[in-house]
Structure formats: C-alpha cells, structure tokens
Amino acid sequence: MGSAELSLCLLLLTAAWRTEGFQGAWLDPDYYARTAVRPELQWDWGRTWSGVSINNQPVANLLSNVLGNYKYSLPRVALQRGVAYMGPACRLRRLVRQLLSRDQSRPVKVGVIGGSITWGQGVRPRGEADWFSLLSKWMLAAFPAANITTRNGCTPGVPASYMM
C-alpha cells in the first residue's frame, strides 16, 4: 500500500469517526455493557443440529442432556473467533461413528500431552477434578459399551521450551 492509499484510508476513517459512523455496543466504554451476555448470540443447540441425525434420531435429541443445559459464558461469535481452522473433522466423525457402533472390536485410545494446567495443577483432588479426568469420565459414562483407554501424559512445572 502506497502513501497515497494510506492517506486516503486515514482520511476516510477520520471522517467516519467524526460523523459517528463507528457506533455499536462493541464500542461502549463500559466493559460490563460491552461484554454483557446477549441471548441473541447464545447457542441454540436445537437449531444448530437440526439437519443432522444418527440412526434416524436427531442429534439434538441425542446430545440434549449434554449440550442442552450448558450455558456458555462467551457468545457464539467470540468462541468462533478463537478457532482459526476447524479442519474437515473426518477423523472425529470416524471416532464418533466407532463409539456409537455396536462393534467394539477396536479400542479407542485418548491421550493428552501438556504442562501444568493439563496435568491438573491447583485442582483437588487431582486425577478426578482436572479437565482431562472429567472428559475421560464423561466418555466412559456416555459410551459404556466402548473400549476406551485414557492416558494423561502431562509434565508439570516445565518451561515452554520443554514442549518443543
């Protein structure tokens, strides 16, 4: 971008600012007003999963006891901004298909690596209340017929260079 284009952009931005072209709740100087929970931005699981079914059962009904009661503290837009690329999710779909299938001949192994937070630093009792233990318990309860093995391979108290 040359200096002429940059000058034009700055001129247009200044003009828009002076004529109050920049308006909205996102510019409110009050932090609490700007970040207030707005129902129109919250998740609606019934609408989100409305066209998806497994074995002729709507996914919204299958997942309602897990997803239906949970209230995110961040609006959907803010959560989506935190994800750069979701990927095709073909491996995740294969995993869910395997967990839901009647044939449990292949075991499902879930492992996690990380540092102090993933290890469960500051959580009591560790190994029961940290996020990976909760996820493991949920998976075992949600898919009782599946052969699921979970391993937490985290190392607490190491510098970031340890993970490289």
C-alpha positions as CSV (number, residue, x, y, z in Angstrom):
1,M,0.0,0.0,0.0
2,G,1.5,3.3,-1.1
3,S,1.4,6.5,0.9
4,A,-1.5,7.9,-1.2
5,E,-3.7,4.9,-0.4
6,L,-2.7,5.0,3.3
7,S,-3.5,8.7,3.4
8,L,-6.9,8.1,1.8
9,C,-7.7,5.3,4.3
10,L,-6.8,7.5,7.3
11,L,-8.9,10.4,5.9
12,L,-11.9,8.1,5.4
13,L,-11.5,6.6,8.9
14,T,-11.3,10.1,10.4
15,A,-14.3,11.3,8.6
16,A,-16.3,8.2,9.6
17,W,-15.3,8.7,13.2
18,R,-16.2,12.4,13.2
19,T,-19.7,11.7,11.8
20,E,-20.1,8.9,14.3
21,G,-20.0,6.3,11.7
22,F,-18.5,3.9,14.2
23,Q,-21.3,3.0,16.6
24,G,-22.5,0.0,18.4
25,A,-22.4,-1.9,21.7
26,W,-18.9,-3.1,20.8
27,L,-17.5,0.4,21.2
28,D,-19.2,1.1,24.6
29,P,-16.5,2.4,27.0
30,D,-18.2,0.4,29.8
31,Y,-16.6,-3.0,29.9
32,Y,-19.6,-4.7,31.5
33,A,-22.0,-3.3,29.0
34,R,-19.8,-4.3,26.1
35,T,-19.3,-7.9,27.2
36,A,-22.8,-8.5,28.6
37,V,-24.4,-11.8,27.7
38,R,-26.9,-11.2,24.9
39,P,-29.4,-14.0,24.3
40,E,-29.4,-13.5,20.5
41,L,-25.8,-14.5,20.4
42,Q,-26.1,-17.6,22.5
43,W,-26.1,-21.2,21.2
44,D,-29.3,-22.8,20.2
45,W,-28.5,-26.5,20.1
46,G,-31.8,-27.5,18.6
47,R,-31.3,-25.1,15.6
48,T,-27.6,-25.9,15.3
49,W,-28.0,-29.6,14.9
50,S,-31.5,-29.5,13.2
51,G,-30.5,-31.2,10.0
52,V,-28.2,-33.9,11.4
53,S,-29.4,-37.4,12.5
54,I,-27.9,-40.7,13.5
55,N,-29.9,-43.8,13.0
56,N,-32.9,-41.6,12.2
57,Q,-32.7,-39.9,15.6
58,P,-32.0,-36.1,15.6
59,V,-28.6,-35.3,17.1
60,A,-30.2,-32.5,19.1
61,N,-32.2,-35.1,21.0
62,L,-29.2,-37.5,21.5
63,L,-27.0,-34.7,22.8
64,S,-29.6,-32.7,24.7
65,N,-28.6,-34.0,28.1
66,V,-25.0,-33.0,27.5
67,L,-25.3,-29.8,25.4
68,G,-28.8,-28.6,26.1
69,N,-28.3,-27.4,29.6
70,Y,-24.9,-25.9,29.3
71,K,-24.7,-22.1,29.1
72,Y,-21.5,-20.8,27.6
73,S,-20.0,-17.8,29.2
74,L,-18.9,-16.5,25.9
75,P,-21.2,-15.8,23.0
76,R,-21.0,-18.0,19.9
77,V,-19.3,-15.3,17.9
78,A,-16.5,-14.9,20.5
79,L,-16.0,-18.7,20.6
80,Q,-15.8,-18.9,16.8
81,R,-13.2,-16.2,16.7
82,G,-10.9,-18.4,18.9
83,V,-10.7,-21.1,16.3
84,A,-8.5,-20.5,13.3
85,Y,-9.3,-23.7,11.4
86,M,-11.7,-26.4,12.3
87,G,-10.4,-28.8,9.7
88,P,-12.6,-31.4,7.9
89,A,-13.2,-33.3,11.1
90,C,-13.2,-36.6,9.2
91,R,-11.2,-38.3,12.0
92,L,-13.6,-37.0,14.6
93,R,-16.6,-38.3,12.7
94,R,-14.9,-41.7,12.4
95,L,-14.3,-41.7,16.1
96,V,-17.9,-40.8,16.9
97,R,-19.1,-43.5,14.5
98,Q,-16.9,-46.0,16.2
99,L,-18.1,-45.0,19.7
100,L,-21.7,-45.3,18.6
101,S,-21.4,-48.6,16.7
102,R,-22.3,-51.9,18.2
103,D,-19.0,-53.4,17.1
104,Q,-16.5,-52.5,19.8
105,S,-13.6,-54.7,18.5
106,R,-11.2,-51.8,18.1
107,P,-10.2,-49.9,21.3
108,V,-10.4,-46.1,21.5
109,K,-7.3,-44.6,23.0
110,V,-7.3,-41.0,24.1
111,G,-4.0,-39.4,25.2
112,V,-3.1,-35.8,26.2
113,I,0.2,-34.1,26.5
114,G,0.8,-30.7,28.0
115,G,2.0,-28.8,31.0
116,S,0.8,-27.8,34.4
117,I,-2.8,-26.9,33.6
118,T,-3.5,-30.1,31.7
119,W,-1.8,-32.1,34.4
120,G,-4.2,-30.6,36.9
121,Q,-2.2,-28.0,38.8
122,G,-4.3,-26.4,41.5
123,V,-7.2,-28.8,41.2
124,R,-8.1,-31.0,44.2
125,P,-8.4,-34.0,44.0
126,R,-6.0,-34.2,41.1
127,G,-6.8,-37.0,38.8
128,E,-10.5,-36.6,39.5
129,A,-11.4,-33.0,39.0
130,D,-8.9,-31.8,36.3
131,W,-10.4,-31.3,32.8
132,F,-8.9,-34.4,31.2
133,S,-10.2,-36.7,34.1
134,L,-13.6,-35.1,33.7
135,L,-13.6,-35.7,29.9
136,S,-12.4,-39.3,30.5
137,K,-15.2,-39.9,33.0
138,W,-17.8,-38.4,30.7
139,M,-16.6,-40.5,27.7
140,L,-16.8,-43.7,29.8
141,A,-20.3,-42.8,31.0
142,A,-21.6,-41.6,27.6
143,F,-20.3,-44.7,25.7
144,P,-20.4,-47.6,28.2
145,A,-20.1,-50.3,25.5
146,A,-16.9,-48.8,24.0
147,N,-13.5,-50.0,24.9
148,I,-12.0,-46.6,25.9
149,T,-8.5,-46.1,27.4
150,T,-7.3,-42.7,28.5
151,R,-3.8,-41.5,29.4
152,N,-2.6,-38.2,30.8
153,G,1.0,-37.8,29.8
154,C,1.5,-34.2,31.1
155,T,4.5,-32.9,32.9
156,P,4.0,-30.0,35.3
157,G,6.5,-27.3,36.1
158,V,8.5,-27.3,32.9
159,P,9.4,-24.3,30.7
160,A,7.8,-23.8,27.3
161,S,10.9,-25.0,25.6
162,Y,10.3,-28.5,27.0
163,M,7.3,-28.8,24.7
164,M,9.3,-28.0,21.5
